[in-house]
Amino acid sequence: MTANTDLHKALTQLLAAIAAGGSASGAASITDCLARLDQLRQGLGDEAPAMLRHYLEKRSYEKAMAFLEGRDPEGETGR
């Protein structure tokens, strides 16, 4: 998997855990999701788009998801 695919998957899991109130049976906990996102963010490196790094550093996860899906409100895309 690519870094963007891993990030998208982790963000999807986080948003699902939040929507489920953090207690969905069989789903990753919010804490686990946040730890995974932090791990992925640290592994991005300088070649990752600046806006994506910014969103992840600021924990703007919905904006990061939009960036990865090519619907970034700031006008850049993750593709």
PDB file of N, CA, C and O in Angstrom:
ATOM      1  N   MET A   1       0.839  -1.195   0.000  1.00  0.00           N
ATOM      2  CA  MET A   1       0.000   0.000   0.000  1.00  0.00           C
ATOM      3  C   MET A   1       0.878   1.251   0.000  1.00  0.00           C
ATOM      4  O   MET A   1       1.987   1.256   0.534  1.00  0.00           O
ATOM      5  N   THR A   2       0.364   2.279  -0.598  1.00  0.00           N
ATOM      6  CA  THR A   2       1.088   3.539  -0.585  1.00  0.00           C
ATOM      7  C   THR A   2       0.784   4.281   0.705  1.00  0.00           C
ATOM      8  O   THR A   2      -0.158   3.950   1.424  1.00  0.00           O
ATOM      9  N   ALA A   3       1.594   5.286   0.985  1.00  0.00           N
ATOM     10  CA  ALA A   3       1.377   6.092   2.185  1.00  0.00           C
ATOM     11  C   ALA A   3       0.000   6.741   2.161  1.00  0.00           C
ATOM     12  O   ALA A   3      -0.680   6.792   3.187  1.00  0.00           O
ATOM     13  N   ASN A   4      -0.421   7.242   0.988  1.00  0.00           N
ATOM     14  CA  ASN A   4      -1.738   7.875   0.890  1.00  0.00           C
ATOM     15  C   ASN A   4      -2.863   6.872   1.137  1.00  0.00           C
ATOM     16  O   ASN A   4      -3.863   7.208   1.771  1.00  0.00           O
ATOM     17  N   THR A   5      -2.710   5.656   0.648  1.00  0.00           N
ATOM     18  CA  THR A   5      -3.718   4.630   0.866  1.00  0.00           C
ATOM     19  C   THR A   5      -3.793   4.264   2.340  1.00  0.00           C
ATOM     20  O   THR A   5      -4.884   4.118   2.891  1.00  0.00           O
ATOM     21  N   ASP A   6      -2.642   4.115   2.979  1.00  0.00           N
ATOM     22  CA  ASP A   6      -2.604   3.817   4.408  1.00  0.00           C
ATOM     23  C   ASP A   6      -3.237   4.940   5.213  1.00  0.00           C
ATOM     24  O   ASP A   6      -4.002   4.692   6.145  1.00  0.00           O
ATOM     25  N   LEU A   7      -2.916   6.177   4.850  1.00  0.00           N
ATOM     26  CA  LEU A   7      -3.500   7.327   5.542  1.00  0.00           C
ATOM     27  C   LEU A   7      -5.012   7.365   5.366  1.00  0.00           C
ATOM     28  O   LEU A   7      -5.748   7.592   6.327  1.00  0.00           O
ATOM     29  N   HIS A   8      -5.471   7.144   4.145  1.00  0.00           N
ATOM     30  CA  HIS A   8      -6.906   7.169   3.872  1.00  0.00           C
ATOM     31  C   HIS A   8      -7.611   6.104   4.702  1.00  0.00           C
ATOM     32  O   HIS A   8      -8.658   6.368   5.293  1.00  0.00           O
ATOM     33  N   LYS A   9      -7.054   4.925   4.748  1.00  0.00           N
ATOM     34  CA  LYS A   9      -7.644   3.832   5.527  1.00  0.00           C
ATOM     35  C   LYS A   9      -7.687   4.198   7.014  1.00  0.00           C
ATOM     36  O   LYS A   9      -8.706   3.992   7.673  1.00  0.00           O
ATOM     37  N   ALA A  10      -6.594   4.735   7.538  1.00  0.00           N
ATOM     38  CA  ALA A  10      -6.538   5.107   8.954  1.00  0.00           C
ATOM     39  C   ALA A  10      -7.537   6.224   9.270  1.00  0.00           C
ATOM     40  O   ALA A  10      -8.192   6.201  10.312  1.00  0.00           O
ATOM     41  N   LEU A  11      -7.649   7.192   8.374  1.00  0.00           N
ATOM     42  CA  LEU A  11      -8.611   8.280   8.577  1.00  0.00           C
ATOM     43  C   LEU A  11     -10.041   7.755   8.540  1.00  0.00           C
ATOM     44  O   LEU A  11     -10.878   8.175   9.339  1.00  0.00           O
ATOM     45  N   THR A  12     -10.323   6.847   7.623  1.00  0.00           N
ATOM     46  CA  THR A  12     -11.655   6.247   7.528  1.00  0.00           C
ATOM     47  C   THR A  12     -11.993   5.510   8.819  1.00  0.00           C
ATOM     48  O   THR A  12     -13.109   5.620   9.326  1.00  0.00           O
ATOM     49  N   GLN A  13     -11.029   4.757   9.351  1.00  0.00           N
ATOM     50  CA  GLN A  13     -11.248   4.028  10.599  1.00  0.00           C
ATOM     51  C   GLN A  13     -11.486   4.987  11.762  1.00  0.00           C
ATOM     52  O   GLN A  13     -12.355   4.745  12.600  1.00  0.00           O
ATOM     53  N   LEU A  14     -10.720   6.069  11.815  1.00  0.00           N
ATOM     54  CA  LEU A  14     -10.902   7.051  12.879  1.00  0.00           C
ATOM     55  C   LEU A  14     -12.283   7.675  12.812  1.00  0.00           C
ATOM     56  O   LEU A  14     -12.981   7.746  13.823  1.00  0.00           O
ATOM     57  N   LEU A  15     -12.682   8.126  11.640  1.00  0.00           N
ATOM     58  CA  LEU A  15     -13.982   8.777  11.501  1.00  0.00           C
ATOM     59  C   LEU A  15     -15.123   7.804  11.816  1.00  0.00           C
ATOM     60  O   LEU A  15     -16.149   8.209  12.363  1.00  0.00           O
ATOM     61  N   ALA A  16     -14.949   6.531  11.475  1.00  0.00           N
ATOM     62  CA  ALA A  16     -15.960   5.526  11.814  1.00  0.00           C
ATOM     63  C   ALA A  16     -16.018   5.308  13.325  1.00  0.00           C
ATOM     64  O   ALA A  16     -17.102   5.179  13.894  1.00  0.00           O
ATOM     65  N   ALA A  17     -14.862   5.266  13.968  1.00  0.00           N
ATOM     66  CA  ALA A  17     -14.827   5.088  15.421  1.00  0.00           C
ATOM     67  C   ALA A  17     -15.479   6.268  16.131  1.00  0.00           C
ATOM     68  O   ALA A  17     -16.194   6.091  17.117  1.00  0.00           O
ATOM     69  N   ILE A  18     -15.229   7.470  15.624  1.00  0.00           N
ATOM     70  CA  ILE A  18     -15.849   8.663  16.209  1.00  0.00           C
ATOM     71  C   ILE A  18     -17.361   8.613  16.024  1.00  0.00           C
ATOM     72  O   ILE A  18     -18.117   8.884  16.958  1.00  0.00           O
ATOM     73  N   ALA A  19     -17.795   8.266  14.821  1.00  0.00           N
ATOM     74  CA  ALA A  19     -19.229   8.198  14.530  1.00  0.00           C
ATOM     75  C   ALA A  19     -19.923   7.156  15.405  1.00  0.00           C
ATOM     76  O   ALA A  19     -21.092   7.312  15.756  1.00  0.00           O
ATOM     77  N   ALA A  20     -19.199   6.094  15.752  1.00  0.00           N
ATOM     78  CA  ALA A  20     -19.764   5.033  16.584  1.00  0.00           C
ATOM     79  C   ALA A  20     -19.656   5.357  18.069  1.00  0.00           C
ATOM     80  O   ALA A  20     -20.017   4.536  18.912  1.00  0.00           O
ATOM     81  N   GLY A  21     -19.172   6.523  18.385  1.00  0.00           N
ATOM     82  CA  GLY A  21     -19.041   6.896  19.785  1.00  0.00           C
ATOM     83  C   GLY A  21     -17.829   6.287  20.448  1.00  0.00           C
ATOM     84  O   GLY A  21     -17.726   6.276  21.675  1.00  0.00           O
ATOM     85  N   GLY A  22     -16.910   5.781  19.645  1.00  0.00           N
ATOM     86  CA  GLY A  22     -15.667   5.231  20.170  1.00  0.00           C
ATOM     87  C   GLY A  22     -15.791   3.842  20.752  1.00  0.00           C
ATOM     88  O   GLY A  22     -14.839   3.333  21.344  1.00  0.00           O
ATOM     89  N   SER A  23     -16.944   3.221  20.597  1.00  0.00           N
ATOM     90  CA  SER A  23     -17.143   1.922  21.238  1.00  0.00           C
ATOM     91  C   SER A  23     -17.743   0.877  20.302  1.00  0.00           C
ATOM     92  O   SER A  23     -18.456  -0.024  20.745  1.00  0.00           O
ATOM     93  N   ALA A  24     -17.457   0.997  19.021  1.00  0.00           N
ATOM     94  CA  ALA A  24     -18.004   0.031  18.067  1.00  0.00           C
ATOM     95  C   ALA A  24     -17.369  -1.336  18.277  1.00  0.00           C
ATOM     96  O   ALA A  24     -16.147  -1.448  18.368  1.00  0.00           O
ATOM     97  N   SER A  25     -18.171  -2.347  18.353  1.00  0.00           N
ATOM     98  CA  SER A  25     -17.681  -3.701  18.558  1.00  0.00           C
ATOM     99  C   SER A  25     -16.818  -4.139  17.376  1.00  0.00           C
ATOM    100  O   SER A  25     -17.237  -4.032  16.224  1.00  0.00           O
ATOM    101  N   GLY A  26     -15.631  -4.624  17.660  1.00  0.00           N
ATOM    102  CA  GLY A  26     -14.734  -5.113  16.626  1.00  0.00           C
ATOM    103  C   GLY A  26     -13.976  -4.027  15.880  1.00  0.00           C
ATOM    104  O   GLY A  26     -13.129  -4.338  15.042  1.00  0.00           O
ATOM    105  N   ALA A  27     -14.254  -2.776  16.162  1.00  0.00           N
ATOM    106  CA  ALA A  27     -13.576  -1.668  15.486  1.00  0.00           C
ATOM    107  C   ALA A  27     -12.412  -1.189  16.339  1.00  0.00           C
ATOM    108  O   ALA A  27     -12.377  -1.400  17.551  1.00  0.00           O
ATOM    109  N   ALA A  28     -11.478  -0.553  15.691  1.00  0.00           N
ATOM    110  CA  ALA A  28     -10.349   0.034  16.408  1.00  0.00           C
ATOM    111  C   ALA A  28     -10.857   1.181  17.275  1.00  0.00           C
ATOM    112  O   ALA A  28     -11.810   1.875  16.921  1.00  0.00           O
ATOM    113  N   SER A  29     -10.200   1.363  18.415  1.00  0.00           N
ATOM    114  CA  SER A  29     -10.587   2.466  19.288  1.00  0.00           C
ATOM    115  C   SER A  29     -10.069   3.777  18.710  1.00  0.00           C
ATOM    116  O   SER A  29      -9.173   3.788  17.866  1.00  0.00           O
ATOM    117  N   ILE A  30     -10.637   4.863  19.166  1.00  0.00           N
ATOM    118  CA  ILE A  30     -10.182   6.186  18.727  1.00  0.00           C
ATOM    119  C   ILE A  30      -8.711   6.362  19.082  1.00  0.00           C
ATOM    120  O   ILE A  30      -7.939   6.892  18.283  1.00  0.00           O
ATOM    121  N   THR A  31      -8.321   5.925  20.266  1.00  0.00           N
ATOM    122  CA  THR A  31      -6.923   6.039  20.696  1.00  0.00           C
ATOM    123  C   THR A  31      -6.002   5.267  19.760  1.00  0.00           C
ATOM    124  O   THR A  31      -4.941   5.767  19.386  1.00  0.00           O
ATOM    125  N   ASP A  32      -6.393   4.062  19.380  1.00  0.00           N
ATOM    126  CA  ASP A  32      -5.586   3.257  18.453  1.00  0.00           C
ATOM    127  C   ASP A  32      -5.477   3.938  17.093  1.00  0.00           C
ATOM    128  O   ASP A  32      -4.412   3.945  16.475  1.00  0.00           O
ATOM    129  N   CYS A  33      -6.586   4.507  16.637  1.00  0.00           N
ATOM    130  CA  CYS A  33      -6.597   5.196  15.345  1.00  0.00           C
ATOM    131  C   CYS A  33      -5.677   6.415  15.376  1.00  0.00           C
ATOM    132  O   CYS A  33      -4.921   6.650  14.433  1.00  0.00           O
ATOM    133  N   LEU A  34      -5.741   7.180  16.451  1.00  0.00           N
ATOM    134  CA  LEU A  34      -4.886   8.364  16.573  1.00  0.00           C
ATOM    135  C   LEU A  34      -3.408   7.975  16.615  1.00  0.00           C
ATOM    136  O   LEU A  34      -2.568   8.645  16.013  1.00  0.00           O
ATOM    137  N   ALA A  35      -3.095   6.897  17.325  1.00  0.00           N
ATOM    138  CA  ALA A  35      -1.704   6.431  17.391  1.00  0.00           C
ATOM    139  C   ALA A  35      -1.212   6.008  16.004  1.00  0.00           C
ATOM    140  O   ALA A  35      -0.076   6.296  15.627  1.00  0.00           O
ATOM    141  N   ARG A  36      -2.072   5.325  15.251  1.00  0.00           N
ATOM    142  CA  ARG A  36      -1.702   4.899  13.891  1.00  0.00           C
ATOM    143  C   ARG A  36      -1.485   6.108  12.982  1.00  0.00           C
ATOM    144  O   ARG A  36      -0.531   6.138  12.204  1.00  0.00           O
ATOM    145  N   LEU A  37      -2.371   7.107  13.080  1.00  0.00           N
ATOM    146  CA  LEU A  37      -2.214   8.306  12.262  1.00  0.00           C
ATOM    147  C   LEU A  37      -0.937   9.051  12.612  1.00  0.00           C
ATOM    148  O   LEU A  37      -0.253   9.556  11.721  1.00  0.00           O
ATOM    149  N   ASP A  38      -0.605   9.126  13.888  1.00  0.00           N
ATOM    150  CA  ASP A  38       0.647   9.774  14.289  1.00  0.00           C
ATOM    151  C   ASP A  38       1.847   9.031  13.707  1.00  0.00           C
ATOM    152  O   ASP A  38       2.807   9.648  13.245  1.00  0.00           O
ATOM    153  N   GLN A  39       1.783   7.711  13.735  1.00  0.00           N
ATOM    154  CA  GLN A  39       2.862   6.887  13.173  1.00  0.00           C
ATOM    155  C   GLN A  39       3.002   7.132  11.668  1.00  0.00           C
ATOM    156  O   GLN A  39       4.113   7.293  11.163  1.00  0.00           O
ATOM    157  N   LEU A  40       1.895   7.159  10.972  1.00  0.00           N
ATOM    158  CA  LEU A  40       1.934   7.397   9.531  1.00  0.00           C
ATOM    159  C   LEU A  40       2.426   8.802   9.209  1.00  0.00           C
ATOM    160  O   LEU A  40       3.188   8.994   8.262  1.00  0.00           O
ATOM    161  N   ARG A  41       1.993   9.778   9.990  1.00  0.00           N
ATOM    162  CA  ARG A  41       2.425  11.166   9.777  1.00  0.00           C
ATOM    163  C   ARG A  41       3.939  11.282   9.931  1.00  0.00           C
ATOM    164  O   ARG A  41       4.601  11.941   9.129  1.00  0.00           O
ATOM    165  N   GLN A  42       4.471  10.656  10.936  1.00  0.00           N
ATOM    166  CA  GLN A  42       5.917  10.727  11.173  1.00  0.00           C
ATOM    167  C   GLN A  42       6.717  10.077  10.052  1.00  0.00           C
ATOM    168  O   GLN A  42       7.860  10.458   9.802  1.00  0.00           O
ATOM    169  N   GLY A  43       6.130   9.111   9.385  1.00  0.00           N
ATOM    170  CA  GLY A  43       6.820   8.418   8.308  1.00  0.00           C
ATOM    171  C   GLY A  43       6.662   9.046   6.941  1.00  0.00           C
ATOM    172  O   GLY A  43       7.206   8.527   5.966  1.00  0.00           O
ATOM    173  N   LEU A  44       5.931  10.149   6.835  1.00  0.00           N
ATOM    174  CA  LEU A  44       5.666  10.754   5.528  1.00  0.00           C
ATOM    175  C   LEU A  44       6.910  11.284   4.842  1.00  0.00           C
ATOM    176  O   LEU A  44       7.113  11.026   3.655  1.00  0.00           O
ATOM    177  N   GLY A  45       7.732  12.006   5.549  1.00  0.00           N
ATOM    178  CA  GLY A  45       8.916  12.586   4.927  1.00  0.00           C
ATOM    179  C   GLY A  45       8.624  13.880   4.208  1.00  0.00           C
ATOM    180  O   GLY A  45       7.479  14.324   4.125  1.00  0.00           O
ATOM    181  N   ASP A  46       9.678  14.474   3.691  1.00  0.00           N
ATOM    182  CA  ASP A  46       9.578  15.782   3.049  1.00  0.00           C
ATOM    183  C   ASP A  46       8.914  15.746   1.680  1.00  0.00           C
ATOM    184  O   ASP A  46       8.491  16.786   1.177  1.00  0.00           O
ATOM    185  N   GLU A  47       8.814  14.572   1.067  1.00  0.00           N
ATOM    186  CA  GLU A  47       8.215  14.494  -0.263  1.00  0.00           C
ATOM    187  C   GLU A  47       6.690  14.576  -0.211  1.00  0.00           C
ATOM    188  O   GLU A  47       6.053  14.776  -1.245  1.00  0.00           O
ATOM    189  N   ALA A  48       6.101  14.427   0.957  1.00  0.00           N
ATOM    190  CA  ALA A  48       4.644  14.530   1.093  1.00  0.00           C
ATOM    191  C   ALA A  48       4.213  15.983   0.894  1.00  0.00           C
ATOM    192  O   ALA A  48       4.939  16.904   1.266  1.00  0.00           O
ATOM    193  N   PRO A  49       3.047  16.185   0.315  1.00  0.00           N
ATOM    194  CA  PRO A  49       2.555  17.554   0.109  1.00  0.00           C
ATOM    195  C   PRO A  49       2.478  18.332   1.428  1.00  0.00           C
ATOM    196  O   PRO A  49       2.062  17.802   2.458  1.00  0.00           O
ATOM    197  N   ALA A  50       2.884  19.582   1.368  1.00  0.00           N
ATOM    198  CA  ALA A  50       2.933  20.424   2.563  1.00  0.00           C
ATOM    199  C   ALA A  50       1.564  20.552   3.228  1.00  0.00           C
ATOM    200  O   ALA A  50       1.471  20.518   4.455  1.00  0.00           O
ATOM    201  N   MET A  51       0.501  20.699   2.436  1.00  0.00           N
ATOM    202  CA  MET A  51      -0.832  20.862   3.023  1.00  0.00           C
ATOM    203  C   MET A  51      -1.274  19.590   3.746  1.00  0.00           C
ATOM    204  O   MET A  51      -1.908  19.671   4.798  1.00  0.00           O
ATOM    205  N   LEU A  52      -0.954  18.433   3.205  1.00  0.00           N
ATOM    206  CA  LEU A  52      -1.309  17.183   3.860  1.00  0.00           C
ATOM    207  C   LEU A  52      -0.577  17.075   5.195  1.00  0.00           C
ATOM    208  O   LEU A  52      -1.182  16.733   6.211  1.00  0.00           O
ATOM    209  N   ARG A  53       0.713  17.365   5.196  1.00  0.00           N
ATOM    210  CA  ARG A  53       1.479  17.338   6.451  1.00  0.00           C
ATOM    211  C   ARG A  53       0.882  18.316   7.458  1.00  0.00           C
ATOM    212  O   ARG A  53       0.754  17.999   8.641  1.00  0.00           O
ATOM    213  N   HIS A  54       0.520  19.500   6.985  1.00  0.00           N
ATOM    214  CA  HIS A  54      -0.071  20.515   7.858  1.00  0.00           C
ATOM    215  C   HIS A  54      -1.373  20.009   8.485  1.00  0.00           C
ATOM    216  O   HIS A  54      -1.562  20.116   9.697  1.00  0.00           O
ATOM    217  N   TYR A  55      -2.262  19.462   7.666  1.00  0.00           N
ATOM    218  CA  TYR A  55      -3.535  18.971   8.182  1.00  0.00           C
ATOM    219  C   TYR A  55      -3.320  17.889   9.236  1.00  0.00           C
ATOM    220  O   TYR A  55      -3.985  17.886  10.272  1.00  0.00           O
ATOM    221  N   LEU A  56      -2.405  16.984   8.976  1.00  0.00           N
ATOM    222  CA  LEU A  56      -2.152  15.902   9.926  1.00  0.00           C
ATOM    223  C   LEU A  56      -1.506  16.412  11.209  1.00  0.00           C
ATOM    224  O   LEU A  56      -1.853  15.961  12.300  1.00  0.00           O
ATOM    225  N   GLU A  57      -0.572  17.348  11.085  1.00  0.00           N
ATOM    226  CA  GLU A  57       0.074  17.914  12.272  1.00  0.00           C
ATOM    227  C   GLU A  57      -0.927  18.660  13.147  1.00  0.00           C
ATOM    228  O   GLU A  57      -0.825  18.632  14.374  1.00  0.00           O
ATOM    229  N   LYS A  58      -1.892  19.326  12.521  1.00  0.00           N
ATOM    230  CA  LYS A  58      -2.903  20.094  13.252  1.00  0.00           C
ATOM    231  C   LYS A  58      -4.118  19.246  13.624  1.00  0.00           C
ATOM    232  O   LYS A  58      -5.072  19.749  14.217  1.00  0.00           O
ATOM    233  N   ARG A  59      -4.080  17.956  13.273  1.00  0.00           N
ATOM    234  CA  ARG A  59      -5.172  17.022  13.529  1.00  0.00           C
ATOM    235  C   ARG A  59      -6.484  17.466  12.868  1.00  0.00           C
ATOM    236  O   ARG A  59      -7.572  17.277  13.412  1.00  0.00           O
ATOM    237  N   SER A  60      -6.345  18.053  11.700  1.00  0.00           N
ATOM    238  CA  SER A  60      -7.507  18.432  10.886  1.00  0.00           C
ATOM    239  C   SER A  60      -7.813  17.254   9.966  1.00  0.00           C
ATOM    240  O   SER A  60      -7.556  17.297   8.763  1.00  0.00           O
ATOM    241  N   TYR A  61      -8.369  16.203  10.564  1.00  0.00           N
ATOM    242  CA  TYR A  61      -8.495  14.939   9.858  1.00  0.00           C
ATOM    243  C   TYR A  61      -9.527  14.961   8.736  1.00  0.00           C
ATOM    244  O   TYR A  61      -9.349  14.275   7.730  1.00  0.00           O
ATOM    245  N   GLU A  62     -10.582  15.720   8.883  1.00  0.00           N
ATOM    246  CA  GLU A  62     -11.553  15.810   7.784  1.00  0.00           C
ATOM    247  C   GLU A  62     -10.933  16.526   6.587  1.00  0.00           C
ATOM    248  O   GLU A  62     -11.198  16.157   5.443  1.00  0.00           O
ATOM    249  N   LYS A  63     -10.109  17.548   6.838  1.00  0.00           N
ATOM    250  CA  LYS A  63      -9.417  18.239   5.751  1.00  0.00           C
ATOM    251  C   LYS A  63      -8.376  17.327   5.115  1.00  0.00           C
ATOM    252  O   LYS A  63      -8.188  17.353   3.899  1.00  0.00           O
ATOM    253  N   ALA A  64      -7.702  16.526   5.925  1.00  0.00           N
ATOM    254  CA  ALA A  64      -6.725  15.573   5.385  1.00  0.00           C
ATOM    255  C   ALA A  64      -7.429  14.561   4.484  1.00  0.00           C
ATOM    256  O   ALA A  64      -6.924  14.213   3.416  1.00  0.00           O
ATOM    257  N   MET A  65      -8.583  14.097   4.915  1.00  0.00           N
ATOM    258  CA  MET A  65      -9.357  13.146   4.103  1.00  0.00           C
ATOM    259  C   MET A  65      -9.773  13.800   2.791  1.00  0.00           C
ATOM    260  O   MET A  65      -9.658  13.191   1.727  1.00  0.00           O
ATOM    261  N   ALA A  66     -10.253  15.033   2.863  1.00  0.00           N
ATOM    262  CA  ALA A  66     -10.650  15.755   1.648  1.00  0.00           C
ATOM    263  C   ALA A  66      -9.457  15.923   0.716  1.00  0.00           C
ATOM    264  O   ALA A  66      -9.596  15.781  -0.499  1.00  0.00           O
ATOM    265  N   PHE A  67      -8.296  16.221   1.270  1.00  0.00           N
ATOM    266  CA  PHE A  67      -7.079  16.371   0.471  1.00  0.00           C
ATOM    267  C   PHE A  67      -6.773  15.076  -0.269  1.00  0.00           C
ATOM    268  O   PHE A  67      -6.510  15.089  -1.472  1.00  0.00           O
ATOM    269  N   LEU A  68      -6.807  13.961   0.449  1.00  0.00           N
ATOM    270  CA  LEU A  68      -6.498  12.668  -0.155  1.00  0.00           C
ATOM    271  C   LEU A  68      -7.517  12.267  -1.216  1.00  0.00           C
ATOM    272  O   LEU A  68      -7.192  11.539  -2.154  1.00  0.00           O
ATOM    273  N   GLU A  69      -8.733  12.737  -1.066  1.00  0.00           N
ATOM    274  CA  GLU A  69      -9.786  12.407  -2.025  1.00  0.00           C
ATOM    275  C   GLU A  69      -9.895  13.419  -3.155  1.00  0.00           C
ATOM    276  O   GLU A  69     -10.792  13.324  -3.992  1.00  0.00           O
ATOM    277  N   GLY A  70      -8.986  14.387  -3.182  1.00  0.00           N
ATOM    278  CA  GLY A  70      -8.972  15.368  -4.268  1.00  0.00           C
ATOM    279  C   GLY A  70     -10.024  16.445  -4.141  1.00  0.00           C
ATOM    280  O   GLY A  70     -10.374  17.081  -5.135  1.00  0.00           O
ATOM    281  N   ARG A  71     -10.537  16.665  -2.946  1.00  0.00           N
ATOM    282  CA  ARG A  71     -11.537  17.711  -2.744  1.00  0.00           C
ATOM    283  C   ARG A  71     -11.102  18.669  -1.636  1.00  0.00           C
ATOM    284  O   ARG A  71     -11.894  19.075  -0.786  1.00  0.00           O
ATOM    285  N   ASP A  72      -9.826  19.012  -1.677  1.00  0.00           N
ATOM    286  CA  ASP A  72      -9.223  19.896  -0.679  1.00  0.00           C
ATOM    287  C   ASP A  72      -9.816  21.308  -0.760  1.00  0.00           C
ATOM    288  O   ASP A  72      -9.849  21.897  -1.841  1.00  0.00           O
ATOM    289  N   PRO A  73     -10.278  21.850   0.352  1.00  0.00           N
ATOM    290  CA  PRO A  73     -10.858  23.200   0.336  1.00  0.00           C
ATOM    291  C   PRO A  73      -9.836  24.299   0.038  1.00  0.00           C
ATOM    292  O   PRO A  73     -10.218  25.413  -0.322  1.00  0.00           O
ATOM    293  N   GLU A  74      -8.567  24.004   0.181  1.00  0.00           N
ATOM    294  CA  GLU A  74      -7.521  24.995  -0.083  1.00  0.00           C
ATOM    295  C   GLU A  74      -7.071  24.994  -1.540  1.00  0.00           C
ATOM    296  O   GLU A  74      -6.222  25.798  -1.923  1.00  0.00           O
ATOM    297  N   GLY A  75      -7.632  24.099  -2.360  1.00  0.00           N
ATOM    298  CA  GLY A  75      -7.357  24.131  -3.783  1.00  0.00           C
ATOM    299  C   GLY A  75      -6.293  23.162  -4.275  1.00  0.00           C
ATOM    300  O   GLY A  75      -6.164  22.961  -5.483  1.00  0.00           O
ATOM    301  N   GLU A  76      -5.526  22.554  -3.374  1.00  0.00           N
ATOM    302  CA  GLU A  76      -4.545  21.558  -3.796  1.00  0.00           C
ATOM    303  C   GLU A  76      -5.207  20.188  -3.738  1.00  0.00           C
ATOM    304  O   GLU A  76      -6.255  20.026  -3.113  1.00  0.00           O
ATOM    305  N   THR A  77      -4.602  19.212  -4.384  1.00  0.00           N
ATOM    306  CA  THR A  77      -5.143  17.862  -4.331  1.00  0.00           C
ATOM    307  C   THR A  77      -4.073  16.887  -3.922  1.00  0.00           C
ATOM    308  O   THR A  77      -2.880  17.161  -4.049  1.00  0.00           O
ATOM    309  N   GLY A  78      -4.503  15.753  -3.434  1.00  0.00           N
ATOM    310  CA  GLY A  78      -3.585  14.716  -2.992  1.00  0.00           C
ATOM    311  C   GLY A  78      -3.261  13.717  -4.070  1.00  0.00           C
ATOM    312  O   GLY A  78      -2.552  12.745  -3.808  1.00  0.00           O
ATOM    313  N   ARG A  79      -3.748  13.918  -5.257  1.00  0.00           N
ATOM    314  CA  ARG A  79      -3.515  12.945  -6.341  1.00  0.00           C
ATOM    315  C   ARG A  79      -2.391  13.354  -7.231  1.00  0.00           C
ATOM    316  O   ARG A  79      -2.071  12.647  -8.186  1.00  0.00           O
TER     317      ARG A  79
END
